[in-house]
Amino acid sequence: MSVRLKIENSREGLVATISERDDAGKVIGRPSIFLVGSKEEAKQRAKTLARSLGLKIYGIVDKTSAGRAPIRP
């Protein structure tokens, strides 16, 4: 199991999508989609979910204009 955070720009601001994935990479359940004030806020929410599931890491896909390659915090 893993947790993935995707951050994208929208007209309303930054949109974060957090999804749980099985070992094959398929989404489990319904992803959480919400507006965030900053990338750090989105990362904190993903980190909290990952920790609650007993995971130490989570993946990040940053699709904003200032995005970088996926990282593992």
Protein Blocks (a to p, Z undefined) as FASTA:
>chain_A
ZZdddddddfkbccdddddddfkopaehjddddddfbfklmmmmmmmmmmmnopabdcdd
dfbfkbccdddZZ
